[in-house]
Amino acid sequence: MLSAARTVRQRIFVTTSVKVPAFSGDGWELVDVSGWNGHSSSEALRRLAGLISSSRSTLSRGTPAMPLMDALLGRVDELALTARTKTLLRRENMIHVGDLVSRTEAEMLRLPDFGRRSLNDVKERLGEIGLRLGMDLPEWPPEDFDAAAFQMTNARRVAKLSQVPGGAVFEPVEDRFVMRTTGDEDDDAAARRPMTQQLQSAALDKARTFAGLAARLDNQPGWTGIARSASSIVALLDRPPLEIPTVLGLIYPASLEMASFLELDERLASGAESFAVPLEPEMRRPLGDLIRTLAPWLRAFPSIRQADDDASRFLLEVSELQPTSDVVRSAHEFALLTNGDLEVFRQLRDAAERGAFQGGKAAERAKRSALNLVIGVAVFASGAMMDAVVSDYATTSPLAHKAGQFLTRTEVAIESLVADMPFDLRHAIVDFARAAGDPPVLPTSPAEPIEPHSRSSSNRRSSDEEH
């Protein structure tokens, strides 16, 4: 396992490798966490944490662990123990598995008539579900077994949720939830096509042209932010074609924001009442050229085409975005989002307030992205509650604590945001969010095995050892 770390010039170096269960199959994978082999130690440790979390297995050659609280709340009678061992445990009022694993080996061996054979029986059966004797459960038993079981039922249902299509996908990275900006393999193939690359080059030229003009508009009523939006698109497009799939999740909201400015101009030109004035022809023409080139180029990428189609089918009014705004604001207050991802939500919100059709798409994208943020946080928090493998990490991780507090404090907005989900999933999320700030007790590190007392203290167990 991890050896002691040593500090050198205020940097931490882990001096060994760690063997963890492979994500699939029964194999093991050796992960170098020393900082060598071309990777920083922090990158290696993040990869290690991801492998442990995704494998959901014990750090031993055994059967993968079942969810921890499920195991603790299980009944001792349901373990495949011998009848004699069950009788001895029942006599000591050990009803739940949590009652059993909180005892040390020495404590078990001091029980009347309980000997080595029964001890080995218990240890073997606990090992099959990823537990062992001597686990540190300072608050066991829970005050309300029914409430704990209900919470675990919700946690199991939440843990199986998938993020919805049409919104940005969020993943836990270090101490925040980060928007996934990369496309899929089909997007990589699209980026290699000559036609797509030619459209990218044309879109970049038109974006540069308009960005040079947009600075004159930025201080005019109604057009604030247009220069920033144009510059953002230039920066995102100005890269090798094969790198475009890595930023598709950023280009799409930026393009919606830019398209919303064109829609605003069209409404103003048709006589809509506003404090803003329509664009002059020398500004309207390059903006239209940019959007007409950008749109077909973006839709050449399958993931963006799907996201755009999903957003187009469910146009949302900006007045319906309040729960989305409340969720994003709360996530910001709990430091769950990066500044870059907050900027994406700002782009979508501004586009929703400015545009009509494009604005409706931007609003729907923002809502689905916020919903995915909630689902991502809830799935992570449920995993922290349930997973025996990462119990140490879960109880000490700042992200686990922030996730639980965010869900609890944002319950009202979350309930409004998930209102369109199926009834059972909606209530599972809301009930889980309501209690997420005060999860069931999770164990700290299992206690070190304690050697049994001297032979003289075990005379009363002779019958058990010999049976």
C-alpha positions as CSV (number, residue, x, y, z in Angstrom):
1,M,0.0,0.0,0.0
2,L,1.0,3.6,0.1
3,S,4.3,4.0,1.9
4,A,5.0,7.0,4.1
5,A,5.4,10.1,2.1
6,R,8.4,12.2,2.5
7,T,8.6,16.0,2.2
8,V,11.5,17.4,0.1
9,R,11.7,21.2,-0.4
10,Q,8.1,21.5,0.5
11,R,7.0,19.0,-2.2
12,I,5.4,15.7,-1.4
13,F,6.7,12.6,-3.2
14,V,5.0,9.3,-2.8
15,T,7.7,6.7,-2.9
16,T,6.0,3.6,-4.2
17,S,3.3,2.2,-6.5
18,V,-0.1,1.0,-5.6
19,K,-1.9,-2.1,-6.8
20,V,-5.6,-1.6,-7.3
21,P,-8.4,-3.7,-8.8
22,A,-8.8,-3.2,-12.5
23,F,-12.0,-1.5,-13.6
24,S,-13.3,-4.7,-15.2
25,G,-12.4,-8.3,-14.8
26,D,-10.5,-9.9,-11.9
27,G,-7.1,-8.4,-12.9
28,W,-5.0,-5.9,-11.0
29,E,-3.4,-2.7,-12.3
30,L,-0.2,-1.3,-11.0
31,V,-0.4,2.5,-10.7
32,D,2.8,4.5,-10.4
33,V,2.2,7.3,-7.9
34,S,5.8,8.3,-7.5
35,G,5.7,11.2,-10.0
36,W,8.0,9.5,-12.5
37,N,7.2,8.0,-15.9
38,G,6.2,11.4,-17.3
39,H,3.3,12.1,-15.0
40,S,3.2,14.4,-11.9
41,S,2.4,12.7,-8.6
42,S,-0.8,14.7,-8.4
43,E,-2.0,13.4,-11.8
44,A,-1.1,9.9,-10.8
45,L,-3.0,10.2,-7.5
46,R,-6.1,11.6,-9.3
47,R,-6.0,8.6,-11.6
48,L,-5.6,6.3,-8.6
49,A,-8.6,7.9,-6.9
50,G,-10.6,7.5,-10.1
51,L,-9.7,3.8,-10.4
52,I,-10.6,3.1,-6.8
53,S,-13.9,5.0,-7.0
54,S,-15.0,3.4,-10.3
55,S,-13.9,-0.1,-9.5
56,R,-15.9,-0.1,-6.2
57,S,-13.9,-3.0,-4.9
58,T,-12.0,-3.7,-1.8
59,L,-8.2,-3.1,-1.7
60,S,-7.6,-6.8,-1.2
61,R,-8.0,-9.9,-3.3
62,G,-11.6,-10.7,-2.5
63,T,-15.1,-10.3,-3.6
64,P,-16.0,-6.7,-4.5
65,A,-17.6,-4.8,-1.6
66,M,-21.3,-4.3,-1.4
67,P,-22.5,-0.8,-0.5
68,L,-21.2,-0.1,3.0
69,M,-24.3,1.0,4.8
70,D,-26.3,-1.8,3.2
71,A,-23.8,-4.2,4.7
72,L,-23.9,-2.6,8.1
73,L,-27.7,-2.6,8.2
74,G,-27.9,-6.2,7.1
75,R,-28.8,-8.9,9.6
76,V,-26.2,-11.2,11.0
77,D,-28.6,-14.1,10.5
78,E,-28.4,-13.5,6.7
79,L,-24.6,-14.2,6.7
80,A,-23.6,-17.7,5.6
81,L,-22.3,-18.5,9.1
82,T,-22.6,-21.9,10.8
83,A,-25.6,-22.5,13.0
84,R,-23.4,-22.6,16.1
85,T,-21.7,-19.2,15.3
86,K,-25.1,-17.6,14.7
87,T,-26.4,-18.9,18.0
88,L,-23.4,-17.5,19.8
89,L,-23.8,-14.1,18.2
90,R,-27.5,-14.0,18.8
91,R,-26.9,-14.7,22.4
92,E,-24.7,-11.6,22.5
93,N,-27.4,-9.5,20.9
94,M,-25.4,-9.0,17.7
95,I,-28.4,-8.5,15.4
96,H,-26.9,-6.3,12.6
97,V,-23.7,-6.6,10.8
98,G,-22.6,-3.2,12.1
99,D,-22.9,-4.7,15.7
100,L,-20.5,-7.4,14.6
101,V,-17.8,-5.5,12.7
102,S,-17.5,-2.9,15.5
103,R,-16.1,-5.6,17.7
104,T,-12.3,-6.4,17.6
105,E,-10.9,-9.9,17.3
106,A,-9.9,-9.8,21.0
107,E,-13.4,-8.8,22.0
108,M,-14.9,-11.7,20.0
109,L,-12.5,-14.2,21.6
110,R,-13.5,-13.1,25.0
111,L,-17.1,-14.1,24.4
112,P,-18.2,-17.3,26.2
113,D,-17.7,-20.4,24.1
114,F,-16.5,-18.4,21.1
115,G,-13.2,-19.7,19.8
116,R,-10.9,-19.7,16.9
117,R,-13.1,-21.7,14.6
118,S,-16.0,-19.4,15.1
119,L,-13.8,-16.4,14.7
120,N,-12.5,-17.6,11.4
121,D,-16.0,-18.3,10.3
122,V,-17.0,-14.7,11.0
123,K,-13.9,-13.3,9.4
124,E,-14.4,-15.3,6.2
125,R,-18.0,-14.3,5.9
126,L,-17.3,-10.6,6.5
127,G,-14.5,-10.7,4.0
128,E,-16.9,-11.9,1.3
129,I,-18.8,-8.5,1.6
130,G,-15.6,-6.4,2.0
131,L,-15.8,-5.9,5.7
132,R,-13.8,-7.1,8.7
133,L,-13.7,-7.0,12.5
134,G,-12.4,-3.9,14.3
135,M,-13.9,-1.3,12.1
136,D,-14.2,2.2,13.7
137,L,-17.9,3.0,13.9
138,P,-18.0,5.7,16.6
139,E,-21.7,6.5,16.1
140,W,-23.0,3.0,15.6
141,P,-25.8,2.1,15.9
142,P,-27.8,4.7,14.1
143,E,-30.5,6.4,16.1
144,D,-33.2,5.4,13.6
145,F,-32.7,2.2,11.7
146,D,-35.8,2.8,9.5
147,A,-34.6,6.3,8.6
148,A,-31.1,5.0,7.8
149,A,-32.5,2.2,5.6
150,F,-34.8,4.7,3.8
151,Q,-31.8,7.0,3.1
152,M,-29.8,4.1,1.7
153,T,-32.7,3.1,-0.5
154,N,-32.7,6.6,-2.0
155,A,-28.9,6.6,-2.3
156,R,-29.0,3.4,-4.3
157,R,-31.5,4.8,-6.7
158,V,-29.7,8.1,-7.0
159,A,-26.4,6.3,-7.6
160,K,-27.8,4.7,-10.8
161,L,-28.9,8.0,-12.4
162,S,-27.4,9.1,-15.7
163,Q,-27.0,12.7,-16.7
164,V,-29.5,13.8,-19.3
165,P,-28.8,14.4,-23.0
166,G,-28.7,17.9,-24.3
167,G,-26.8,19.3,-21.4
168,A,-23.2,19.6,-20.4
169,V,-21.9,16.6,-18.5
170,F,-20.2,17.2,-15.1
171,E,-17.5,15.1,-13.5
172,P,-15.8,15.4,-10.1
173,V,-12.2,16.6,-10.4
174,E,-10.2,17.3,-7.3
175,D,-12.4,19.7,-5.2
176,R,-14.9,20.7,-7.9
177,F,-17.3,19.4,-10.5
178,V,-16.0,20.2,-14.0
179,M,-17.9,20.5,-17.2
180,R,-16.7,17.9,-19.8
181,T,-15.9,19.8,-22.9
182,T,-14.6,17.0,-25.1
183,G,-16.6,15.3,-27.8
184,D,-16.7,11.6,-28.7
185,E,-14.9,9.4,-31.3
186,D,-17.4,10.4,-34.0
187,D,-16.5,14.1,-33.3
188,D,-12.8,13.1,-33.8
189,A,-13.7,11.6,-37.2
190,A,-15.7,14.7,-38.1
191,A,-12.7,16.9,-37.2
192,R,-10.5,15.0,-39.7
193,R,-12.8,15.6,-42.7
194,P,-11.4,18.2,-45.2
195,M,-14.8,19.9,-45.5
196,T,-15.0,20.4,-41.8
197,Q,-11.5,21.8,-41.6
198,Q,-12.3,24.2,-44.5
199,L,-15.4,25.5,-42.7
200,Q,-13.4,25.9,-39.5
201,S,-10.9,28.1,-41.4
202,A,-13.7,30.2,-42.9
203,A,-15.4,30.6,-39.6
204,L,-12.2,31.7,-37.9
205,D,-11.6,34.3,-40.6
206,K,-15.2,35.7,-40.2
207,A,-14.9,35.7,-36.4
208,R,-11.7,37.7,-36.6
209,T,-13.3,40.2,-39.0
210,F,-16.3,40.7,-36.8
211,A,-14.3,40.8,-33.5
212,G,-12.4,43.7,-35.0
213,L,-15.7,45.6,-35.5
214,A,-17.5,44.5,-32.3
215,A,-15.4,46.6,-30.0
216,R,-17.3,49.7,-31.3
217,L,-20.6,48.2,-30.2
218,D,-19.7,47.0,-26.7
219,N,-20.5,50.2,-24.9
220,Q,-23.9,50.7,-26.6
221,P,-27.2,49.8,-24.9
222,G,-28.3,46.3,-25.6
223,W,-25.0,45.2,-27.2
224,T,-22.8,44.9,-24.1
225,G,-20.8,41.7,-24.2
226,I,-20.8,41.3,-28.0
227,A,-17.0,42.0,-28.2
228,R,-16.2,39.5,-25.5
229,S,-18.3,36.9,-27.2
230,A,-16.6,37.4,-30.6
231,S,-13.2,37.3,-29.0
232,S,-14.1,34.1,-27.2
233,I,-15.1,32.4,-30.5
234,V,-11.9,33.5,-32.1
235,A,-9.9,32.0,-29.3
236,L,-11.8,28.7,-29.4
237,L,-11.5,28.4,-33.2
238,D,-7.9,29.3,-33.4
239,R,-6.4,25.9,-32.9
240,P,-5.5,22.8,-35.0
241,P,-8.6,21.1,-36.4
242,L,-7.9,17.9,-34.5
243,E,-8.0,19.8,-31.2
244,I,-11.5,21.1,-31.8
245,P,-13.3,18.1,-30.2
246,T,-11.6,19.0,-26.9
247,V,-13.5,22.3,-26.7
248,L,-16.8,21.6,-28.4
249,G,-18.6,21.9,-25.1
250,L,-17.3,25.5,-24.9
251,I,-17.9,26.5,-28.5
252,Y,-21.5,25.5,-28.6
253,P,-22.7,27.9,-25.8
254,A,-20.5,30.7,-27.2
255,S,-22.1,30.2,-30.6
256,L,-25.6,30.4,-29.0
257,E,-24.6,33.6,-27.3
258,M,-23.4,35.1,-30.6
259,A,-26.5,33.9,-32.5
260,S,-28.7,35.6,-29.9
261,F,-27.1,39.0,-30.8
262,L,-28.2,38.4,-34.4
263,E,-31.7,37.6,-33.3
264,L,-31.8,40.7,-31.2
265,D,-30.9,42.8,-34.3
266,E,-33.6,41.1,-36.4
267,R,-36.2,42.0,-33.7
268,L,-35.0,45.5,-33.5
269,A,-35.0,45.9,-37.3
270,S,-38.7,44.7,-37.4
271,G,-39.7,47.4,-35.1
272,A,-39.6,45.8,-31.6
273,E,-39.6,48.4,-28.8
274,S,-36.2,48.5,-27.1
275,F,-33.7,50.9,-25.7
276,A,-31.2,49.3,-28.1
277,V,-30.9,50.4,-31.8
278,P,-30.5,48.0,-34.8
279,L,-27.0,47.4,-36.2
280,E,-25.8,49.3,-39.1
281,P,-25.5,47.3,-42.4
282,E,-21.7,47.2,-42.1
283,M,-22.0,45.5,-38.7
284,R,-25.0,43.3,-39.5
285,R,-23.5,41.7,-42.6
286,P,-20.3,40.3,-41.0
287,L,-22.3,39.1,-38.0
288,G,-24.7,37.3,-40.2
289,D,-21.8,35.8,-42.3
290,L,-20.2,34.5,-39.1
291,I,-23.4,32.8,-37.8
292,R,-24.2,31.3,-41.3
293,T,-20.7,29.8,-41.4
294,L,-20.4,28.8,-37.8
295,A,-23.8,26.9,-37.6
296,P,-23.2,24.3,-40.3
297,W,-19.6,23.8,-39.2
298,L,-20.7,23.0,-35.6
299,R,-23.5,20.7,-36.8
300,A,-20.9,18.6,-38.6
301,F,-20.0,17.3,-35.1
302,P,-22.4,14.5,-34.0
303,S,-22.4,15.5,-30.3
304,I,-23.2,19.1,-31.1
305,R,-25.9,18.1,-33.6
306,Q,-27.6,16.0,-31.0
307,A,-27.3,18.7,-28.3
308,D,-28.7,21.3,-30.7
309,D,-31.6,19.0,-31.8
310,D,-32.5,18.3,-28.1
311,A,-32.4,22.0,-27.2
312,S,-34.5,22.9,-30.3
313,R,-37.3,20.4,-29.4
314,F,-37.8,21.9,-25.9
315,L,-37.4,25.7,-26.2
316,L,-37.5,27.3,-22.8
317,E,-38.6,30.8,-21.8
318,V,-36.1,32.8,-19.9
319,S,-38.7,33.3,-17.2
320,E,-38.5,29.6,-16.5
321,L,-34.7,29.8,-15.7
322,Q,-35.0,30.8,-12.0
323,P,-34.4,27.4,-10.5
324,T,-31.4,27.0,-12.9
325,S,-30.0,30.3,-11.8
326,D,-30.5,29.4,-8.1
327,V,-28.7,26.1,-8.5
328,V,-25.8,27.6,-10.3
329,R,-25.6,30.4,-7.8
330,S,-25.6,27.9,-4.9
331,A,-22.9,25.8,-6.6
332,H,-20.8,28.9,-7.0
333,E,-21.2,29.7,-3.3
334,F,-20.1,26.3,-2.3
335,A,-17.1,26.5,-4.7
336,L,-18.3,23.5,-6.8
337,L,-17.8,25.1,-10.2
338,T,-14.8,26.5,-12.0
339,N,-14.7,30.1,-13.2
340,G,-14.7,28.8,-16.8
341,D,-17.9,26.8,-16.2
342,L,-19.6,29.7,-14.5
343,E,-18.8,31.7,-17.7
344,V,-20.5,29.1,-19.8
345,F,-23.7,29.4,-17.7
346,R,-23.5,33.2,-17.9
347,Q,-23.2,33.0,-21.7
348,L,-26.3,30.8,-21.9
349,R,-28.3,33.0,-19.5
350,D,-27.4,36.2,-21.4
351,A,-28.3,34.5,-24.7
352,A,-31.7,33.3,-23.2
353,E,-32.5,36.9,-22.2
354,R,-31.6,38.3,-25.6
355,G,-32.7,35.9,-28.2
356,A,-35.9,34.2,-29.3
357,F,-35.3,30.8,-31.0
358,Q,-31.6,30.8,-30.2
359,G,-32.4,32.2,-26.8
360,G,-34.9,29.3,-26.2
361,K,-32.2,26.8,-27.1
362,A,-29.7,28.5,-24.8
363,A,-32.2,28.4,-21.9
364,E,-32.9,24.7,-22.5
365,R,-29.2,24.0,-22.6
366,A,-28.6,25.9,-19.4
367,K,-31.5,24.0,-17.6
368,R,-30.3,20.6,-18.7
369,S,-26.7,21.5,-17.8
370,A,-27.8,22.6,-14.3
371,L,-29.8,19.4,-14.0
372,N,-26.8,17.4,-14.9
373,L,-24.8,19.3,-12.3
374,V,-27.3,18.3,-9.7
375,I,-27.3,14.7,-10.9
376,G,-23.5,14.6,-10.9
377,V,-23.3,16.0,-7.4
378,A,-26.0,13.6,-6.1
379,V,-24.4,10.5,-7.7
380,F,-21.0,11.5,-6.2
381,A,-22.6,12.1,-2.8
382,S,-24.5,8.8,-2.9
383,G,-21.3,7.0,-3.8
384,A,-19.5,8.6,-0.8
385,M,-22.3,7.4,1.4
386,M,-22.5,3.9,0.0
387,D,-19.0,2.9,-1.1
388,A,-17.0,0.8,1.3
389,V,-13.8,1.3,-0.8
390,V,-13.6,5.1,-0.6
391,S,-15.1,5.5,2.9
392,D,-11.9,7.1,4.2
393,Y,-11.7,9.4,1.2
394,A,-15.4,10.2,1.4
395,T,-15.4,11.2,5.0
396,T,-12.4,13.5,4.7
397,S,-12.9,14.8,1.2
398,P,-13.8,18.5,1.0
399,L,-15.7,17.7,-2.1
400,A,-17.9,15.2,-0.4
401,H,-18.8,17.6,2.4
402,K,-19.4,20.5,-0.1
403,A,-21.6,18.2,-2.2
404,G,-23.8,17.2,0.8
405,Q,-24.2,20.8,2.0
406,F,-25.0,22.1,-1.5
407,L,-27.7,19.5,-2.0
408,T,-29.3,20.2,1.4
409,R,-29.1,24.0,1.1
410,T,-30.4,24.0,-2.5
411,E,-33.3,21.6,-1.9
412,V,-36.1,24.0,-3.0
413,A,-34.4,25.0,-6.3
414,I,-33.5,21.4,-7.0
415,E,-37.1,20.3,-6.4
416,S,-38.3,22.8,-9.1
417,L,-35.4,21.9,-11.5
418,V,-36.2,18.1,-11.4
419,A,-40.0,18.6,-11.6
420,D,-40.2,17.1,-15.1
421,M,-38.4,13.9,-14.2
422,P,-40.3,10.7,-13.6
423,F,-42.0,10.6,-10.2
424,D,-39.9,8.0,-8.5
425,L,-36.5,9.5,-9.6
426,R,-37.7,13.0,-8.8
427,H,-38.6,12.0,-5.2
428,A,-35.4,10.0,-4.8
429,I,-33.3,13.0,-5.7
430,V,-35.3,15.4,-3.5
431,D,-35.4,13.1,-0.5
432,F,-31.7,12.4,-0.9
433,A,-30.9,16.1,-1.2
434,R,-32.9,16.8,1.9
435,A,-30.8,14.5,4.0
436,A,-27.5,14.7,2.2
437,G,-26.0,17.2,4.6
438,D,-26.3,14.7,7.4
439,P,-25.3,11.3,6.0
440,P,-25.3,8.0,7.9
441,V,-22.1,7.3,9.8
442,L,-19.3,6.1,7.6
443,P,-16.4,4.2,9.1
444,T,-12.9,5.6,9.4
445,S,-10.0,3.2,8.8
446,P,-10.6,-0.3,10.1
447,A,-8.8,-0.8,13.3
448,E,-5.6,-2.8,13.3
449,P,-6.1,-6.5,14.2
450,I,-5.7,-7.0,17.9
451,E,-3.9,-10.2,19.0
452,P,-6.0,-12.4,21.4
453,H,-5.1,-12.6,25.0
454,S,-2.8,-15.2,26.4
455,R,-3.6,-18.9,26.2
456,S,-4.7,-18.9,29.8
457,S,-7.6,-16.6,29.0
458,S,-9.0,-19.1,26.4
459,N,-9.6,-22.2,28.4
460,R,-13.4,-21.7,28.3
461,R,-13.2,-21.8,24.4
462,S,-11.6,-25.3,24.2
463,S,-14.9,-26.9,23.3
464,D,-15.3,-24.5,20.3
465,E,-11.7,-25.0,19.1
466,E,-12.1,-28.7,19.1
467,H,-15.6,-29.1,17.7
